[in-house]
Amino acid sequence: MQYKSIQSIQELKVSCLSQQGDYVHFRMVLAGGLAYSSKRILYDSGDNTFSIINEIDESYQDNLTEDDLKNKTMIVEAIEKKAFFESRI
């Protein structure tokens, strides 16, 4: 499996759009690489929102704006820390 580092919200949007409308797999590195969190993310460019499936428990977050990503998830913080990656099979 290959990983592509996500450097910005704009790059996250582009990665999500490149997968034929399917959820895209991402990995967030935690605790300095000792653990990770897997997520599947879908971006809707029509209304500029994200939907996220947290693979650890299959919980679902829908219609998240960019502000919601910053305030309700750790994704933006992980991107800023260079700890958020697209998983490529």
C-alpha distance (Angstrom), angle and dihedral (degrees) to the residues before:
residue distance angle dihedral
M1 . . .
Q2 3.79 . .
Y3 3.79 127.8 .
K4 3.79 129.2 -150.4
S5 3.79 117.6 -160.2
I6 3.81 114.0 -125.2
Q7 3.82 110.2 -140.5
S8 3.82 102.8 -179.6
I9 3.80 145.5 7.3
Q10 3.82 88.1 -102.7
E11 3.81 90.4 55.7
L12 3.82 89.2 48.4
K13 3.81 89.3 54.5
V14 3.81 91.9 49.7
S15 3.82 91.9 48.7
C16 3.79 91.0 50.6
L17 3.82 92.9 49.0
S18 3.80 94.3 51.1
Q19 3.81 95.1 69.0
Q20 3.83 104.2 75.5
G21 3.80 94.3 -101.3
D22 3.82 94.7 -56.0
Y23 3.78 126.3 126.0
V24 3.79 111.3 -90.6
H25 3.81 123.0 -138.8
F26 3.79 119.0 -120.6
R27 3.77 134.9 175.4
M28 3.80 127.6 -149.9
V29 3.79 115.0 -156.9
L30 3.81 113.6 -136.7
A31 3.81 135.0 -170.7
G32 3.79 94.6 15.2
G33 3.79 92.7 -55.7
L34 3.80 99.1 -44.2
A35 3.81 91.9 111.9
Y36 3.77 140.9 9.4
S37 3.78 141.0 -156.7
S38 3.81 119.7 -138.8
K39 3.78 121.3 -148.3
R40 3.78 137.2 175.9
I41 3.78 113.2 -145.2
L42 3.79 133.2 -168.9
Y43 3.80 122.2 -169.3
D44 3.81 121.2 -155.1
S45 3.80 106.9 -157.0
G46 3.82 91.1 -172.0
D47 3.79 94.1 68.3
N48 3.84 97.4 15.5
T49 3.82 94.7 -121.0
F50 3.78 137.2 130.7
S51 3.80 131.9 -138.4
I52 3.80 117.6 -157.1
I53 3.79 133.5 -165.1
N54 3.81 111.8 -162.8
E55 3.78 102.5 -147.6
I56 3.80 96.3 -156.2
D57 3.80 91.5 72.0
E58 3.84 103.5 1.2
S59 3.81 89.9 -115.5
Y60 3.79 114.8 161.2
Q61 3.80 132.3 -140.9
D62 3.80 116.4 -170.8
N63 3.82 137.3 -168.7
L64 3.81 95.0 11.5
T65 3.80 116.2 172.2
E66 3.80 123.6 -151.1
D67 3.81 88.1 -95.8
D68 3.81 89.3 51.5
L69 3.82 89.9 52.5
K70 3.80 88.0 56.2
N71 3.81 97.0 42.1
K72 3.82 104.1 32.9
T73 3.80 102.8 33.5
M74 3.79 138.5 37.1
I75 3.82 92.8 -126.9
V76 3.82 97.6 103.4
E77 3.80 91.4 46.8
A78 3.81 89.9 49.6
I79 3.82 91.2 49.6
E80 3.81 90.4 50.4
K81 3.83 89.9 50.1
K82 3.85 91.1 47.9
A83 3.79 89.6 -117.4
F84 3.83 100.7 119.5
F85 3.81 121.0 92.3
E86 3.76 139.9 177.1
S87 3.81 110.5 -128.1
R88 3.78 112.1 -135.4
I89 3.77 119.8 -166.7
